[in-house]
Amino acid sequence: MPAKPAPIKKAAKKELPKKAEKAPEPVPEPAPAPEPAAEPAPAEAPPAEGGEAPAEGEAPAAPPAEEPKAPTPPPPDEPTSAPLDLFIEDKNDTSVTIIWSQPETIGNSGLDGYDVEICKDGAEDWKAVNEELHKSCRYVIKNQTTGDRLKIRVVAVNAGGRSPPVSLPEPILVKEVADRPKVRLPRFLRQRYVAHVGDKINLTIPFTGKPKPVVSWSKNGQPLDTKRVNVRTSDRDSILFIRTSEREDSGVYEMCVKVDDFEDKSSLILQIVELPGPPASLKIVDTWGFNVALEWTVPKDSGNTDITGYTIQKADKKTGDWYTVLENYHRLNATISDLIMGNTYKFRVFAQNKVGISEDAVSCKEEAKILKTGIEYKPPEYHERDVSEAPKFTTALSDRATTVGYSTKLLCSVRGQPKPKIQWMKNQMIIGDDPKYRQICVQGICSLEIRKPGNFDGGVYACRAKNDHGEVTVSCKLEVKQPVIADADKK
C-alpha cells in the first residue's frame, strides 16, 4: 500500500536537517552509484500491523537494518611443508629407529600425522610401514631383514594432502651399530685365584659390546673340557662354573669376546690346592752328647702350592709319646738338643703349606741312643794356695793393775798358719797347768785369767806364739795392790 510509507519518508526528511545542524563540519556525501534500470526500486517494508505513524515531535523510528554480507570463502587447504632434520637414532640387526622435527609451515587445517615409508636400495616401490598416521616425531621400523639396505623417508599429512617427503641422504644397512667389546675382569680375579680341592668354583666375568659379542673360553691355550668346566653366557656376563674342583682344574683360563673385527681378551689364573705330602726322606746325621742332628728332603707332592715350613717331633722309645720339638721350621736340617742320657729316641717330620700340615709324616728308620759312657767327666785341677804364715800378734798385752782378792784377765790376739801353739809365762817361767790360772785360746783370741791374786802374783806376764815358721812373744806388767782400809776399821 503506497499511502503508508509516505509518513516515513517525511519523517526522514525532517530529521536529516536537524542532524546536519548539530554536526560541526558537514561531510559531503558520495555520489550514489547508478542503479541498473532493469531492476525496480525495492519497496519499503510496510510497518507492522496495528502500528501508527509517529506523531510530530516524537523520535522517529530506527531505519531498517542493512542486510548481512555473505562471508568471504576460506582459501583452499594446502599441504604442510616437508618435515625437518630426519636422522637415525639407533639401529640393530632387525630394526631402525628414526627421529625428525615437525614441518616449518603447517597449513590452515593443522597437521594430522606422518607417513613413514621405506624402499629397498635400487628400487622405487615405496611402502608405508605405519598402518595409521603416526603422531609423534619418532618411529621404530621393526621386523626388517638383517643385511638389507633401506631408503627411508617421512611425509607429513593434513587435509590439504601430503607434504614433500624428507629422505635420509643415503640408504641404511640394517645392522646393529658396533660397540667395541670389553672384558670387565673383577679386581679379585686380576691376581691368582686360589681354592681348595673339592670347592665349588663360580666366577662371573662381565663384558660389554654391541651387538652381542661372541664369547669363547680356553684353558692353557686349549679348548675347555666341558665334562669338567661349564660356561654360561648371557647378554652381559659369562660364568665359569666347576661343581667340584680338582687339582687338574688349575691353569690359565682366557676369555675372549669378539664383535666383527674387534676382540678383547682377559686371563685369570686358577690354582686348586690341598694338603702336602710328607717329606721324601729323613735320616740321623750325627749323635753326640745330648744332641742329635737330622736331615730331610722336600716332599714329592707340595699340594700345588709352596711349602711354608716343617714340624719336627721326637718320641722316647720307653713311652712312645710324640712331642713337638720345632714348629714352622724352614730349613731342611735341624739339631735336637737336651736329650736324656741313657734314653733311645725316634724322630719324624711333617710338611706344611698354606692349607695346613700334611696328614702323614716321614719317620726316621734308625734310632738315636744317648749313651751314658759317651761323656767322661774330668774335673778341673785346682792348685792349693800357700797361706802359711809365721805367728803375729794383732793385739798386744797391756799393763794392768788389780787389787788383792779380785780376779783379773790378760788379753791378746794372734794369727798364723798353721795355728800357732800358745804358752803363758810369769817372770819368764812357764805357768803350765797351775790351777790358779785359766788359759783359753779361741779363734786367735788368747786370755789368761788370774783367780783372786795375792801379794805375790804381781810381775811380768808374757804370751808366746810358736809354729813351724817362727815364734813371737808379747808381755805386760801386772800390779797387785792392797785394798784401802778406812780409819774406823783400823781402830
Secondary structure, 3 states (H helix, E strand, C coil): CCCCHHHHHHHHHHHHHHHHHHCCCCCCCCCCCCCCCCCCCCCCCCCCCCCCCCCCCCCCCCCCCCCCCCCCCCCCCCCCCCCEEEEEEEECCCCEEEEEECCCCCCCCCCCEEEEEEEECCCCCCEECCCCCECCCEEEECCCCCCCEEEEEEEEEECCEECCCEECCCCEECCCCCEEEEECCCHHHCCCEEEECCCCEEEEEEEEEECCCEEEEEECCEECCCCCCEEEECCCEEEEEECCCCHHHCEEEEEEEEECCEEEEEEEEEEEECCCCCECCEEEEEEECCEEEEEECCECCCCCCCEEEEEEEEEECCCCCEEEEEEEECCCEEEECCCCCCCEEEEEEEEEECCCECCCCEECCCCEECCCCCCCCCCCCCCCCCCCEEEEEEECCCCEEEECCCCEEEEEEEEEECCCEEEEEECCEECCCCCCEEEEEECCEEEEEECCCCCCCCEEEEEEEEECCEEEEEEEEEEEECCCCCHHHHC
